[in-house]
């Protein structure tokens, strides 16, 4: 419930049909499982908006580049790191 107002702001100016279509597109994307935590990042501190998304999911860590679309930005997968390939580095003693 705390995120609902922000989510509604994203649809400001869209017709109900456009908002429904956008929801269906986002919900049906294969690269966006429901248990995904996304952190938006900038290449540089001075950049006005985030261009990269770091996603933590059950499979591992994924990095997406955000591209501006006609209505909403889309994400293009750049790199994927599986949990089985990510190791722990312990300092030498």
C-alpha positions as CSV (number, residue, x, y, z in Angstrom):
1,X,0.0,0.0,0.0
2,X,2.9,2.4,0.7
3,X,4.1,2.2,-3.0
4,X,0.6,2.5,-4.6
5,X,0.7,6.3,-4.9
6,X,4.1,6.2,-6.6
7,X,2.9,3.5,-9.0
8,X,-0.1,5.6,-9.9
9,X,2.1,8.6,-10.5
10,X,3.9,6.6,-13.2
11,X,0.6,6.2,-15.1
12,X,-0.4,9.9,-14.9
13,X,-1.6,11.0,-18.3
14,X,-2.2,7.5,-19.7
15,X,-5.7,6.4,-20.6
16,X,-7.1,3.4,-18.8
17,X,-6.4,1.1,-21.8
18,X,-2.8,2.4,-22.1
19,X,-2.2,1.8,-18.3
20,X,-3.7,-1.8,-18.6
21,X,-1.5,-2.5,-21.6
22,X,1.6,-1.2,-19.8
23,X,0.8,-3.4,-16.8
24,X,0.4,-6.5,-18.9
25,X,3.7,-5.7,-20.8
26,X,5.6,-5.3,-17.5
27,X,4.0,-8.3,-15.8
28,X,4.7,-10.6,-18.7
29,X,8.4,-9.7,-19.3
30,X,10.6,-12.8,-18.8
31,X,13.5,-10.8,-17.4
32,X,11.3,-9.5,-14.6
33,X,10.3,-12.2,-12.1
34,X,8.1,-11.2,-9.3
35,X,10.7,-11.7,-6.6
36,X,13.2,-9.3,-8.1
37,X,14.7,-6.4,-6.3
38,X,15.8,-3.6,-8.6
39,X,18.3,-0.9,-7.7
40,X,18.6,2.0,-10.2
41,X,22.1,3.4,-10.7
42,X,23.7,6.2,-12.6
43,X,27.0,5.9,-14.6
44,X,28.1,9.2,-13.0
45,X,26.8,11.2,-10.0
46,X,26.1,14.1,-12.2
47,X,23.8,12.2,-14.6
48,X,20.2,13.5,-14.2
49,X,18.5,10.1,-14.2
50,X,19.4,6.4,-13.7
51,X,20.6,4.5,-16.8
52,X,21.5,1.2,-15.3
53,X,19.5,-1.2,-13.2
54,X,21.0,-3.8,-10.8
55,X,18.6,-6.6,-10.2
56,X,18.9,-9.2,-7.4
57,X,16.8,-12.3,-8.0
58,X,16.6,-16.0,-7.2
59,X,18.9,-16.8,-10.1
60,X,21.6,-14.3,-9.2
61,X,22.6,-10.8,-10.1
62,X,21.6,-9.2,-13.4
63,X,22.6,-5.8,-14.9
64,X,20.2,-4.0,-17.3
65,X,20.7,-0.9,-19.3
66,X,17.6,1.4,-19.4
67,X,16.5,2.7,-22.8
68,X,13.8,5.3,-23.2
69,X,10.7,4.0,-24.9
70,X,7.6,5.9,-26.2
71,X,5.7,5.5,-22.9
72,X,8.0,3.9,-20.4
73,X,11.7,3.0,-20.3
74,X,12.6,-0.6,-21.3
75,X,15.5,-2.6,-19.9
76,X,18.1,-4.5,-22.0
77,X,20.0,-7.2,-20.2
78,X,23.7,-6.5,-20.3
79,X,25.2,-9.1,-17.9
80,X,24.0,-11.9,-15.7
81,X,25.8,-13.6,-12.8
82,X,24.5,-16.9,-11.5
83,X,24.7,-17.5,-7.7
84,X,26.5,-20.8,-8.4
85,X,29.3,-18.8,-10.1
86,X,29.6,-16.1,-7.4
87,X,32.1,-17.1,-4.8
88,X,33.1,-15.7,-1.4
89,X,36.6,-14.2,-1.2
90,X,38.1,-14.6,2.2
91,X,41.2,-12.6,3.1
92,X,44.4,-14.5,3.4
93,X,45.8,-15.0,6.9
